[in-house]
Amino acid sequence: MTSTSAEKAARLLREHGRTYAEEAGITLRDAPSPLYQLLVMTVLCSIRIRANTAIDAARELFTAGLRTPTAMAESTWQQRVDLLGRAHYVRYDESTSTALGEGAKLVLDRFDGDLRNLREEAGGDQDRLIELLQEVPRIGPVGAGIFCREAQAVWHDLRPFFDERSRTAAADLGLPHTARGLSHLVPPEDLARFAAALVRASLSHDKHAD
């Protein structure tokens, strides 16, 4: 680790170090409701749409009380479409409403409404965890990466986790581009924030970390 890399990492944390879960109003804990909210946010971010639009859509759903798989499953398709529309989550509102409804039922039926059961089924195998996440409608490899990138804040056995997007951003900024290399730049408790900061810097084309 060079002092230059450490300084870049510290600057990224100062300027961009806010997780997407935090922005969506999720107080992330290792508990069923916040973990499910993170999953919903992941579903919303898993298509080619602006990140702030996806976050706004998540807030609309949570404000309306759709914070658990039970509440999501009991909502109507049209209710979800309308909530997504308020956040200008257009073009994908109908298909996403369907995915959210089906995903809620899967979480209830497959994992008894608790994503900690998904983690337990993975048994500490990161690849298996990613496979299980991809059983959720709309979530593919990119979405699974988003979930793990944020979940490492509370699922410490995921640390260090940097998905392809954050590793590419790191390389563009002249930083190590492996999870191990990046993990040496910040304390363990800041890894999720650091991964988010890399993505945010990439999205904003912010080069002040140079």
N, C-alpha and C positions, 0 to 999 in steps of 0.2 A: 504494500500500500504506500503510495507517495503522498506527500503533504498536499500536492496539487489535487489529487483525486479526492482526498479527504475534504479539502476546502470546497471543491465542486459539490460534493455530496451534502455538506453542511448548508451550502447556499441553496441547493435544490429543496432541501427540507424547509428552510426558512420561507422560500418564495412559493413553493408548490406543494408543501407537505400536508395535504389534506386528503384523506381517503375519500373515495366516491361514496362509500357507505355513510360516512359522516355528512357529506354534502346532501345526501338523500334523506337525512334526518334519522338515520338508524343508529341507535346506541348499541353498538355491536357487543354482544356477550355470548358466551357458550350456553345458549338457552334457545328453546324451540322458536319463539316468535322472532327475535332478531335474526337468527340464522335463516329463517324462511324469508324474511324481508330482504336479506342479502341475495337469496336465490331469485326473488322477483326482480330485483334491480339487475341481476345478471341476465335474466331473460330479456329484459327491456334493452340492455346494452348489446345484445348478441346479434343485432342486425346492423346494416350500414345506415346509421342515423347519428346525428350529432349527440355527443355525450350529454350536453346540458338538457337536450330534449328528453332523453331517456331518464335523466335524474328528475326532471320536472314531472314526468309521467309517474315515476315511483312515488313522489310526494303526493300527487293527486290520489293515487290508490290508497296510500297509507292514511292520509287525512280522512278519506271516506270510510276508514275502519277495516280495510282489507289487509290486515297485518298478519293473519294466520292462514294456513291452508284451509281450515274449516270456513272461515269468513269468505275467502276467495271462492271456494267451491259453491257456497250458498248464494253468491252474487249471481246476477243474470249476465248473460253474454252482452246484452245491450247496455247494462249498467257499466260494464268494464269498457266497452267501446266509447261510451260517453265520457268517462273519466279520462281515457287516453286522449280523446279529442280535445279536452280542455287544455291539455299540455301541448297541443299541436303535434301529437304523435300520429301523423297522418300517413296514408298509404299502407301502413302496416297495422293500423288499429284493429281491424277485424280479425286478421290472422293471429295477432298477438293476444287478443281477447280469448280466442279459442285455445291458444297455447297455455295461457295462464290458467284457464279452467281445467284443462286436461292435466297440467302440471300439478295443480293443487290436489286433484284426485289421486295422482300417482304418489305424491308425498304422503297422503293419508293412507293409501292402501299398501304401499310398498315399504314405507318407513314409519308407519304409525304416527304420522304428523310431526315427526321429530328428526331433523337432519343429523342429529348426533348418532342416530341408528345407522345412517349411511356411513358415517365416519367409522363406527364400530365394525360394520360389515367389511370395510376396506382393510381393517386390521393393520393400519400403519403403512400400507402399501400405497404410495402416492399415485402410481399408475392405475391401480384399481379404483382409487377414489375418483380420479378423472373419468374413468369408464362409467362409474355409477352416476356421476353428475350428468353425463351425456345421455342417460336414459330420460332425463327431463326434456319435454318437448321444447324445441328451439335452441337448446344448449348444445353446442358442438365443442370442438377443441378450444376455440377462442373463448367461448363463454366459460368453459371449465377453468381456463386459465385466469379469467377475470375473478371468478369466485375464489379460487385458491389464493390468488394474489392478495385479496382483501381478508379472507378467512384466517390467514396466518397470524393476524393480530390476536386471535383467540384460540386457534388450533396450532399450538406451538410446534407440534410434530411436523407441520408443513414447512417450517422455516429451514433454510431460506427459500422462498419461492418467488421467482421472477419469470413471468411469462415471456413469450417471444416478443411481444410489443415493448415491454419494459427493457428487455435485453438489447433490442435493436436501438432503442432510444439511448441507452447507455453507451453503446458503441459509437453512435453519432456524436455523442458528447465527449468522446475520448476517454471514457471510463471502462473499467473491466466489463466484459459482456457475458460473464458466466455468473450463475447464482452464487457460487462459492466466492468468486472475486468480489462481487458487489456486497456480499454479506460482511466483509471486513471493513467496510467504509462507515457503517452506522451501528449503533447498539441494536441488539436483537429486537427490543421493543419498538424500534423505529422502522423495521423492515417493510411493513405494509405501507407506511407513509412514504417511505423512500421509493418503493415500486410505483405507487400512485404518482409521486412527484416526477419520476422519469416519464411516465405516460403523459402527464399534463404538460411538461416542458416540450415534449414532442408534438403534441396537438397544437400548442400555441406557437410553435416554431421559435421558442424562446432560447436564445443562445447566450444569455447572460452568465450561464455557468462556465463559459469558456474562459 
